[in-house]
Amino acid sequence: MDARLLDVLVCPLCKGPLVYDKAAQELICKADRLAFPIRDGIPIMWEDQARVLDADTQ
């Protein structure tokens, strides 16, 4: 994942910051408790493609 791209990407719902989870290949929005997948190096920023994080996930 390109660091320059990470600097400009925000959550498409709340426009908040995203955290890059390299191991899971996801961009995480802690405010909305969503994890957006990264497939073949491309972030998929659609709400219907995001994984909902459970209460135990930080």
Residue frames as qw, qx, qy, qz and C-alpha x, y, z in Angstrom:
[[0.000, 0.890, 0.456, 0.000, 0.00, 0.00, 0.00],
 [0.416, 0.492, -0.007, 0.764, 1.45, 3.33, -1.08],
 [0.342, -0.421, -0.476, 0.693, 2.12, 5.61, 1.91],
 [0.035, 0.051, -0.145, -0.987, 1.16, 8.69, -0.14],
 [0.419, -0.334, -0.638, -0.554, -2.24, 7.16, -0.84],
 [0.489, -0.456, -0.686, 0.285, -2.75, 6.39, 2.85],
 [0.213, -0.215, -0.237, 0.923, -2.13, 10.06, 3.65],
 [0.252, 0.010, -0.230, -0.940, -5.07, 11.23, 1.51],
 [0.443, -0.295, -0.782, -0.324, -7.63, 8.44, 2.03],
 [0.292, -0.138, 0.516, -0.793, -10.41, 8.99, 4.56],
 [0.267, 0.300, 0.894, -0.199, -13.49, 7.04, 5.52],
 [0.038, -0.273, -0.577, -0.769, -16.13, 7.52, 2.80],
 [0.332, -0.663, -0.662, -0.112, -18.88, 7.73, 5.43],
 [0.413, -0.838, -0.250, 0.254, -17.60, 10.00, 8.20],
 [0.425, 0.823, -0.166, 0.337, -14.50, 11.44, 6.43],
 [0.589, -0.747, 0.306, -0.037, -12.45, 10.38, 9.45],
 [0.065, 0.662, -0.739, -0.106, -8.95, 8.88, 9.48],
 [0.964, 0.082, -0.192, -0.167, -8.25, 5.30, 8.49],
 [0.460, -0.615, 0.641, 0.014, -5.79, 2.88, 10.07],
 [0.656, 0.445, -0.562, -0.236, -3.90, 0.52, 7.77],
 [0.786, -0.321, 0.509, -0.139, -3.87, -3.10, 8.95],
 [0.262, 0.588, -0.692, -0.327, -1.10, -4.61, 6.85],
 [0.214, -0.125, 0.966, -0.078, -1.63, -8.20, 8.05],
 [0.440, 0.457, 0.719, -0.284, -5.36, -8.20, 7.25],
 [0.195, 0.138, 0.527, 0.815, -4.99, -5.94, 4.18],
 [0.105, -0.772, -0.618, -0.107, -7.72, -3.61, 5.42],
 [0.086, 0.341, -0.132, 0.927, -8.27, 0.07, 6.09],
 [0.331, -0.504, -0.762, 0.235, -10.07, 0.49, 9.40],
 [0.164, -0.557, -0.037, -0.813, -12.36, 3.31, 10.44],
 [0.232, -0.117, -0.802, 0.537, -12.55, 3.18, 14.22],
 [0.291, 0.092, 0.228, -0.924, -15.38, 5.75, 14.39],
 [0.714, 0.128, -0.224, -0.651, -17.72, 3.72, 12.15],
 [0.621, -0.260, 0.726, -0.140, -16.28, 0.34, 13.23],
 [0.846, 0.504, 0.088, -0.152, -15.76, -0.73, 9.61],
 [0.488, -0.444, 0.605, 0.446, -12.86, -2.43, 7.87],
 [0.635, 0.682, -0.089, -0.352, -12.53, -1.73, 4.15],
 [0.893, -0.046, 0.359, 0.268, -10.71, -4.46, 2.19],
 [0.104, 0.749, -0.482, -0.442, -7.64, -3.92, 0.04],
 [0.877, 0.211, 0.430, 0.028, -7.67, -6.23, -2.99],
 [0.741, 0.370, 0.221, 0.515, -4.67, -6.44, -5.31],
 [0.414, -0.095, -0.074, 0.902, -3.36, -3.22, -3.77],
 [0.143, -0.395, -0.322, -0.849, -6.61, -1.32, -4.41],
 [0.123, 0.139, 0.677, -0.713, -8.69, -0.10, -1.45],
 [0.187, -0.457, -0.751, -0.439, -12.38, -0.98, -1.87],
 [0.016, -0.027, -0.400, 0.916, -14.11, 1.96, -0.22],
 [0.489, -0.309, -0.467, -0.669, -17.76, 0.90, -0.64],
 [0.476, -0.342, 0.491, -0.644, -19.84, 0.55, 2.50],
 [0.927, 0.025, 0.031, -0.373, -21.45, -2.68, 1.28],
 [0.793, 0.358, -0.454, 0.191, -17.98, -4.24, 0.85],
 [0.022, -0.588, 0.576, -0.567, -16.77, -3.26, 4.34],
 [0.599, -0.220, -0.754, 0.154, -16.59, -5.70, 7.22],
 [0.443, -0.763, -0.017, -0.470, -18.34, -4.60, 10.40],
 [0.322, 0.332, -0.728, 0.506, -15.99, -4.77, 13.39],
 [0.620, -0.548, -0.558, -0.056, -17.34, -6.35, 16.53],
 [0.373, -0.901, 0.038, -0.218, -17.06, -4.69, 19.95],
 [0.833, -0.438, 0.184, 0.284, -13.95, -6.73, 20.84],
 [0.695, 0.364, 0.183, 0.592, -11.95, -5.50, 17.84],
 [0.279, -0.759, -0.083, 0.582, -9.85, -2.41, 18.48]]
